[in-house]
Each structure stands twice: as structure tokens, then as C-alpha cells.
Amino acid sequence: MDAVERAAALREYAEQTASCTKCALSAGRTQVVFGSGSPDADLVFVGEAPGFHEDQQGVPFVGQAGKLLDRLLEGIGLTRADVFVANVLKCRPPGNRDPQPEEIAACEPHLFRQIELLEPVLVATLGNFATKLLSGRPAGITRVRGTPQEHRIGGRAVLVMPLFHPAAGLRTPRVAQTLREDFERIPDLLSRPAPETPPVEEAGTPAFAAEAASDAEADQLDLFG
């Protein structure tokens, strides 16, 4: 698809997801937070779930974590208009709690369809939930951050770059510095040739089922947002 066709397809899919009732979160939302940005983006960011402000405005990353994301993008010569930003969940969990496995399973087809339509060069996963879902593996963000990986998403080979969630950077200066360093690698990753052969393993929710309790405890610092 060209940029015009892709934009039209994304708008159509956003309209379809606006009435989604696949999980119980639909009963408490103000609106579905589909995602925002350029339909022709080579770079897609995937966070965890909408918070209060996102639920009210219908746009992901509009709070303090979003402001940090904007500054990180500015540091590598990009803006929100150059990228696409989405979340694992499209509806806000009550009290901004962690996503539940059944919610992730219900919502993941929406995210995978977005990535399929966008056809990005690079998907940057922000935090544990996005990283585990889009890698299809149980390794937590502290173990894999900053290490590009090739994965199969929507039948395509996609380069995935795990990053700390910006909300973790707001709380820990060391994490903020690591985020800046990892963001500096993004321009080089975007210039790489696209992977030609999709890996056999498809991304998805099995990674959550396989997660060991010790891994969850070790990664607790990085579940913010």
C-alpha cells in the first residue's frame, strides 16, 4: 500500500476498534485509544496501556511519560509526526493497574493488525508488557533492553528494539540515561535493510504464560506506565 491507502486502512480499522467489547475493560473506558502518528512511519512505539489522560483525550502518551518520549525523539531529530505510537491495550485498566493476560489476549489482534498495516522498519517496545508480547518470549526488559531482535509479526519479519518505559525514566535517573543512550541507536537501526526471511516463531501471548515468578520479581522496576 502507498501512504494514502495505508492512512485510509488505518482510519477504517480505528473505526472498527472504537466499538470493541472483547474484554471487560470496554465497560469502564471513556474511549478506545487506538494510536496516533504518521501512517507512513518507519518507526512504531508500543507502550503498555492508556492512563487517565490518554483515556480522556484518546491519544497515547500525553502525560509526563509522553513528554519525556517527545524529548527523547527530539534528541534524535524526530517528532511525534514522524512516528506512530500505540499501546498493547487500547482501553485504560482501572486504577492504571497492570494489564491482565486475558486483556492482552483480547487486544493483541488490534496491535498486530496496526503493525501489519503500517509495515514499519522498526518497532520499539516500551517496557515489559510490549516487549514480551511482541517478542513472544518471557525474558524481561532488564535482560533484553537495547538488544535489537528480529521477530515475525503479522507474517512479516520485523526488527524489534526493547526499551525501558519512559515512566521508569521519570522515576530513576539511571534509567533515563539508559533510555537516551538506547534512543541514540535508533537512527542506525532505521537505516538497516529490512529482514528478508521472517523467523518461524510468531509473536504473541504465550510469553506471558511461560514467565517464571522469579523473572517477574526481578523486572518489577520496569513495569511502570
C-alpha positions in Angstrom: 0.0 0.0 0.0 1.1 3.6 -0.6 0.8 6.3 2.1 -2.8 7.3 1.1 -4.1 3.7 1.1 -2.4 3.0 4.4 -3.9 6.0 6.0 -7.4 5.0 4.8 -6.9 1.5 6.0 -5.8 2.7 9.4 -8.8 5.1 9.7 -11.2 2.3 8.8 -9.6 -0.1 11.3 -9.7 2.6 14.0 -13.4 3.0 13.4 -13.9 -0.8 13.8 -12.0 -0.9 17.1 -13.8 2.1 18.5 -16.7 -0.2 19.4 -14.7 -3.2 20.6 -16.1 -5.2 23.5 -13.7 -8.1 23.5 -12.8 -7.7 27.2 -14.3 -6.2 30.4 -12.2 -3.0 30.0 -14.7 -1.7 27.4 -17.3 -1.2 30.2 -15.1 1.4 32.0 -13.4 3.3 29.3 -14.2 6.8 28.1 -13.0 5.9 24.6 -10.7 3.5 22.8 -7.1 4.8 22.5 -6.3 3.4 19.0 -2.9 5.1 18.5 -1.6 8.2 16.7 1.1 9.4 14.4 2.2 9.0 10.8 0.5 6.3 8.8 3.8 6.1 6.8 6.0 5.8 9.8 9.1 3.6 9.6 9.3 3.6 13.5 6.4 2.4 15.7 6.5 2.7 19.5 4.4 0.3 21.6 3.7 1.0 25.2 1.5 -0.7 27.8 -1.9 0.8 28.2 -3.7 4.2 28.3 -3.7 6.1 31.6 -6.2 8.7 32.8 -5.3 11.5 30.4 -5.0 9.1 27.5 -8.4 7.8 28.2 -9.9 11.3 28.3 -8.1 12.6 25.2 -8.0 9.4 23.1 -4.3 9.8 22.3 -1.4 7.7 23.8 1.4 9.1 25.8 0.0 12.6 26.6 1.1 12.7 30.3 4.6 13.2 31.8 5.9 9.9 30.2 4.7 11.3 26.9 6.6 14.5 27.4 9.8 12.5 28.1 9.1 10.5 24.9 8.9 13.7 23.0 12.2 14.9 24.4 13.9 11.6 23.5 12.6 11.8 20.0 13.8 15.4 19.7 17.2 14.2 20.7 17.4 12.1 17.6 15.8 14.6 15.3 12.3 13.2 15.2 8.8 14.3 16.4 5.5 12.5 17.0 4.5 13.4 13.5 7.4 11.2 12.2 6.4 8.1 14.1 3.4 6.0 15.2 2.6 5.4 18.9 0.3 2.7 20.2 -0.2 0.5 23.3 -0.7 -3.2 24.0 -4.1 -2.4 25.4 -6.4 0.1 23.8 -8.6 0.7 26.9 -7.5 2.0 30.3 -7.2 -0.6 33.1 -9.0 0.6 36.3 -6.6 2.4 38.6 -3.9 2.1 35.9 -3.2 -1.4 37.1 -1.1 -3.9 35.0 -2.8 -5.5 32.0 -4.2 -8.9 32.7 -3.4 -11.9 30.4 -7.0 -12.2 29.2 -7.0 -8.5 28.3 -3.7 -8.8 26.4 -5.0 -11.8 24.5 -8.2 -10.0 23.6 -6.4 -6.8 22.4 -3.3 -8.2 20.7 -5.1 -8.7 17.3 -5.7 -5.0 17.2 -2.0 -4.2 17.8 -0.8 -6.8 15.3 -3.2 -5.5 12.7 -1.8 -2.0 13.2 1.7 -3.2 12.7 0.7 -5.2 9.7 -0.9 -2.1 8.1 1.9 0.2 9.0 4.7 -2.1 7.8 7.4 -0.4 9.9 11.1 -0.9 9.6 11.5 -0.8 13.4 9.2 -1.5 16.4 10.4 0.0 19.7 8.8 -1.8 22.6 8.5 0.4 25.8 8.6 -1.8 28.9 7.9 -5.3 29.9 4.4 -5.9 28.5 5.1 -4.7 25.0 8.5 -6.4 24.9 7.2 -9.8 26.0 4.2 -9.7 23.7 6.0 -8.6 20.5 9.0 -10.9 21.1 6.8 -13.9 22.0 9.4 -14.6 24.7 9.4 -14.5 28.5 12.6 -12.5 29.0 12.0 -9.3 30.9 13.0 -5.8 29.8 16.0 -5.6 32.1 17.6 -8.6 30.4 16.9 -7.6 26.8 16.8 -3.8 26.6 18.9 -2.2 24.0 19.3 -5.5 22.0 17.6 -5.5 18.6 15.8 -8.7 17.7 14.2 -10.0 14.6 10.7 -11.3 15.1 7.7 -12.4 13.0 4.7 -10.1 13.4 1.7 -10.4 11.1 3.6 -12.8 8.8 6.4 -10.2 8.3 10.0 -10.1 9.6 10.2 -7.0 11.9 13.1 -5.6 13.8 12.2 -5.1 17.4 14.1 -2.8 19.8 13.3 -3.3 23.5 13.5 -0.1 25.6 12.7 0.9 29.1 9.3 2.6 29.5 9.6 6.4 29.7 7.7 6.3 33.0 10.5 4.3 34.5 12.9 7.0 33.3 10.9 9.6 35.2 11.4 7.8 38.4 15.0 6.7 38.0 17.7 9.0 36.6 19.9 5.9 35.7 17.0 4.6 33.6 16.5 7.9 31.9 20.2 8.0 30.9 19.9 4.5 29.5 16.9 5.5 27.5 18.8 8.4 26.0 21.7 6.1 25.0 19.3 3.5 23.5 17.4 6.1 21.6 20.7 7.3 20.0 20.9 3.9 18.3 17.5 4.2 16.6 18.7 6.2 13.5 21.2 3.5 12.7 18.6 0.8 13.2 16.2 2.6 10.8 18.8 2.7 8.1 19.3 -1.1 8.2 17.9 -3.2 5.3 14.6 -4.8 6.3 14.9 -8.5 7.4 14.1 -10.7 4.4 13.0 -14.0 5.9 10.5 -14.0 8.7 11.5 -16.0 11.8 9.5 -19.1 12.3 8.3 -18.1 15.7 5.3 -15.7 15.7 4.9 -13.0 18.4 2.0 -13.4 20.9 0.8 -14.1 24.3 2.5 -17.5 25.1 5.4 -15.5 26.5 3.3 -14.4 29.4 2.2 -17.9 30.3 5.8 -19.0 30.3 7.1 -16.3 32.6 8.7 -17.5 35.8 7.8 -15.9 39.1 11.5 -15.0 39.7 11.6 -13.2 36.4 8.6 -11.1 37.2 10.0 -10.1 40.6 13.4 -9.2 39.0 11.7 -6.9 36.5 9.3 -5.2 38.8 11.2 -1.9 38.5 10.3 -1.7 34.8 6.6 -2.3 34.8 5.8 1.5 35.1 3.2 3.1 32.8 
